[in-house]
Structures are given as structure tokens and as C-alpha cells.
Amino acid sequence: MNIIKFIAPKDYLDAKEDYPKPIKTNLPDWFKKLNHSVENKTIKGCIPFLETLTTGYLLKLPVDIKIEHYEDKGYFHTSIDEVSKGVFDKMGLNIGSVGLHPAAQLQGSPFENKNGKGRAFQKIGNPWIIKTPPGYSCLFIPPLNNPTQDFFEIIPGIVHTDTFKLEINFPILLNAEKYKNINAVFKKGLPYVQVIPFKREDWKMKIETKDTQKANKNFLHWHLTFLHTYRQKIFNKFKTKWL
């Protein structure tokens, strides 16, 4: 079994605040309440959708973070409480607003307008060094199919976490097209990053002609059952456990 490690200073670990967890522990309530049956088929029976909610690990905001964005004033700032900042500084952790990506770095991209024309892309500090086995990287994305708020999200990225030895800080993208002005505190413990480790491998692409006779047999085999077909014939066979 492969092991992904989340590493932080002892003082932070001793505080036992918002450790990373398998993301399957964060299933949304609306999904749990769905009833999937022969009479009432719902997305709860869709295993590809379920796997987006259960694949990988979850990071939560380590501290209350205030985001201010005023389009008319040309002002954008993220901050944390000064006392909290001092505590993190003593642990050697840079949490809160930890740097900028100038708007010009993403000039012409769809992100530019969404974040606010001409606004720098700020970063949220993360207390965890993430370590994977040799040859494995991590994909970092906003939680799939489970948004917890609509004001910001991280910009997805891939990091070679087998060799990168520092905390990974996450550039954020404001929803400034919808919210022209933002003055809000996002609470500690807010889920905001899904971590999906994967093995780096070489791939080649091929284009092939469909075998219609074989496809018809597969289609018949697929439709011999009425409910939970994917679960019974595909999912159980290839199920991945995220512990």
C-alpha cells in the first residue's frame, strides 16, 4: 500500500487542529439524504459521481481568513488575526496571505476577468508538507462536486510531491464577476482543497475502429440488470480504497 504523508511542526500537530482527512469523510448532507431506488433513480447511484466525492484527501482552512475585495476602490487583501499570525510565525509557518502572482502572469486567460481585471492572485498558506512515494505526484483542485462557498477557489495545479520538500501554498481565484465587493471572514475548518495522488507514467494515444459486434454483446450484458449496474460490474472489481 502506498503512503501519503502530511508533515507539520510538532506544536501544530499537538494542537490537533483540522488534520487532513480522506475526503470521503466529507460527503455533503444533500448527497447522504438522497434515496436511490428502482422507483426513484438519483445521482447517488452514479458511481463515477460518487468517486469524485471519495477520491483523495481533504485540506481545510487552518485559520479564519478575511478576504476584502472592493472593485470600485481597486483594493484586494487577505489577512488573518495578528495573534494567530504570531503563533504561526513561531512555528515557522507562513499562513494567511503569503505572496502574490501578478495579474500579468495570467494575462488573457479566463481567470483574469473572474479574479478582477488587473488584480493580483493572492495565496493562502498551508501548514502541511505533503510527501508521496517516488514517482507519485498530487493533483490539487477545489473539492469536486461539493462547493462549500462561492466567493473563491484555488487554482488547480500538480506538484511532484515526491521531491518537493516545502509547504505548498495555494493561489486563489476570486469570483469577482459575481461579487463586485467582498468583505467576508472564511472560517477555520472550511474545506477548500482536494488532494489526489497519482503515479506519473508515460502514455501514448491510439485511435481505433469500434468493433460493433462486440459492442452489441457488451450493451446486452450491461442492460441485463436494472439497478446498480456499474457498481456490480465495474466498481467492485476495480475499487480503490482511500484510507
C-alpha positions in Angstrom: 0.0 0.0 0.0 1.3 3.5 -0.9 1.5 6.0 1.9 0.9 9.8 1.6 2.4 11.8 4.4 1.2 15.1 5.8 4.0 16.7 7.8 3.8 19.7 10.1 5.7 21.1 13.1 5.2 19.3 16.4 3.5 22.3 18.0 0.9 22.4 15.3 0.3 18.6 15.4 -0.1 18.8 19.2 -2.9 21.3 18.8 -4.8 18.7 16.7 -6.5 21.3 14.6 -8.0 20.3 11.3 -5.8 17.4 10.3 -6.1 16.3 6.6 -8.6 13.5 6.2 -9.8 11.2 3.5 -12.2 13.3 1.5 -14.9 10.5 1.8 -15.4 11.8 5.4 -16.8 15.0 3.9 -19.8 13.7 1.9 -22.3 16.5 1.6 -25.6 16.2 3.5 -27.7 16.6 0.4 -26.0 13.6 -1.1 -26.4 11.4 2.0 -30.1 12.2 2.1 -30.8 11.0 -1.5 -32.7 7.8 -1.9 -31.7 5.7 -4.9 -34.1 3.0 -5.8 -35.8 1.4 -8.8 -38.7 3.8 -8.5 -36.5 6.8 -7.9 -33.2 6.8 -9.6 -30.8 9.6 -8.3 -27.2 10.6 -8.8 -26.5 8.6 -5.6 -26.5 5.6 -7.8 -23.9 7.1 -10.2 -20.5 5.6 -9.1 -18.5 8.0 -11.3 -20.0 10.9 -9.4 -19.5 9.2 -6.1 -15.9 8.6 -6.8 -15.4 12.4 -7.2 -16.6 12.8 -3.6 -14.5 9.9 -2.2 -11.2 10.0 -4.1 -8.2 11.6 -2.3 -7.8 13.7 0.7 -9.2 17.0 2.1 -7.4 20.1 3.3 -9.3 22.7 5.4 -8.5 26.3 6.2 -6.1 26.3 9.1 -7.3 29.6 10.5 -10.0 32.3 10.0 -9.1 34.2 6.8 -10.6 37.6 6.0 -10.9 38.5 2.3 -11.6 42.0 1.2 -12.2 43.0 -2.4 -13.6 46.3 -3.5 -13.8 46.7 -7.2 -14.5 50.5 -7.1 -11.5 51.1 -4.8 -9.2 48.8 -6.6 -8.4 47.1 -3.3 -7.9 43.4 -2.6 -6.4 42.0 0.6 -6.4 38.7 2.6 -5.4 38.7 6.2 -5.6 36.7 9.5 -5.7 37.7 13.1 -2.3 39.2 14.2 -2.1 37.0 17.3 -2.7 33.9 15.1 -0.1 35.1 12.7 2.4 35.5 15.5 1.8 31.9 16.7 2.2 30.5 13.2 5.4 32.6 12.8 6.9 31.0 15.9 6.2 27.6 14.4 8.0 28.6 11.2 4.7 28.6 9.2 3.6 31.4 6.9 -0.2 31.3 7.0 -2.6 33.8 5.6 -1.7 36.0 2.6 1.7 34.6 1.7 2.5 36.3 -1.6 1.2 37.4 -5.0 1.1 36.3 -8.6 0.8 39.5 -10.6 -2.2 39.6 -12.9 0.1 39.8 -15.9 1.1 36.2 -15.3 -2.3 35.1 -16.4 -3.0 37.8 -18.9 -5.6 36.9 -21.5 -6.8 33.8 -19.5 -10.4 33.4 -18.3 -9.1 33.7 -14.8 -8.1 37.3 -15.3 -11.7 38.7 -15.5 -13.1 36.3 -12.9 -10.5 37.4 -10.4 -11.0 41.1 -11.1 -9.3 42.8 -14.0 -5.8 43.8 -13.1 -5.9 42.2 -9.6 -3.0 40.1 -8.4 -3.7 36.5 -7.5 -3.1 36.0 -3.8 -2.1 32.8 -2.0 -3.4 31.1 1.1 -0.7 29.5 3.2 -0.9 25.8 4.1 0.8 24.3 7.2 1.4 20.8 5.6 4.4 19.4 3.7 2.9 16.7 1.6 5.1 13.7 0.8 4.3 10.9 -1.7 6.4 7.8 -2.7 8.9 8.1 -5.6 7.2 8.6 -8.9 4.0 9.9 -7.4 2.6 13.5 -7.7 -0.5 15.2 -6.3 -3.3 17.0 -8.2 -4.7 19.9 -6.1 -8.2 21.1 -7.0 -11.2 22.7 -5.4 -13.4 19.9 -3.8 -15.1 18.2 -6.8 -18.9 18.4 -6.9 -19.0 19.7 -3.3 -18.6 23.5 -3.2 -18.6 24.9 0.3 -18.9 28.6 -0.7 -18.9 30.7 -3.8 -16.5 33.5 -3.2 -13.2 31.9 -4.1 -11.4 28.7 -5.1 -7.9 27.6 -5.5 -6.3 27.5 -9.0 -5.8 23.8 -9.7 -2.2 22.5 -10.0 0.0 19.4 -10.0 3.1 19.2 -7.7 5.8 16.5 -7.7 5.3 15.8 -4.1 7.9 13.0 -4.0 10.6 15.6 -4.5 9.1 19.0 -3.4 10.0 19.4 0.2 8.2 22.6 1.3 4.7 23.5 2.2 2.5 24.1 -0.8 0.7 27.4 -0.9 -2.4 27.8 -3.0 -3.1 30.7 -5.3 -6.8 31.6 -5.1 -9.2 32.8 -7.7 -11.9 35.3 -6.6 -15.4 35.1 -8.0 -15.2 38.9 -8.6 -17.5 38.7 -11.7 -20.4 37.7 -9.4 -19.3 39.5 -6.2 -18.1 43.0 -7.1 -17.3 43.7 -3.5 -16.3 41.1 -0.9 -15.8 41.7 2.8 -16.1 38.3 4.5 -14.4 36.0 7.0 -14.0 32.4 5.9 -13.9 30.2 9.0 -11.2 27.8 10.1 -12.1 24.3 9.0 -13.7 25.3 5.7 -12.9 22.6 3.2 -11.1 24.1 0.2 -8.6 21.7 -1.3 -8.9 18.1 -2.7 -5.6 16.2 -2.9 -5.5 13.4 -5.4 -2.1 11.4 -5.5 -1.3 9.6 -8.7 1.6 7.8 -10.4 3.5 9.6 -13.1 3.6 7.3 -16.2 4.3 7.7 -19.9 1.3 7.3 -22.2 0.8 7.0 -25.9 -2.5 7.7 -27.7 -4.2 5.4 -30.3 -7.3 5.8 -32.4 -9.1 2.6 -33.2 -12.3 1.5 -35.0 -15.1 0.3 -32.9 -15.9 -3.5 -33.0 -19.7 -3.2 -33.4 -20.5 -6.9 -32.8 -18.5 -6.9 -29.6 -20.1 -3.6 -28.6 -23.6 -5.1 -29.1 -22.7 -8.0 -26.8 -21.4 -5.7 -24.2 -24.5 -3.5 -24.4 -26.8 -6.5 -23.8 -24.7 -7.7 -20.9 -24.8 -4.3 -19.4 -28.6 -4.0 -19.6 -29.4 -7.4 -18.0 -29.5 -5.7 -14.6 -31.7 -2.7 -13.8 -30.2 -1.0 -10.8 -26.6 -0.6 -9.6 -25.2 -2.0 -12.9 -21.9 0.0 -12.8 -21.4 -0.8 -9.1 -21.9 -4.6 -9.7 -20.0 -5.0 -12.9 -17.2 -2.3 -12.8 -16.8 -0.6 -9.4 -16.4 -3.5 -7.1 -13.8 -5.1 -9.4 -11.6 -2.0 -9.5 -12.5 -0.2 -6.3 -9.7 1.9 -4.8 -9.6 2.4 -1.1 -8.7 5.8 0.2 -7.7 5.4 3.8 
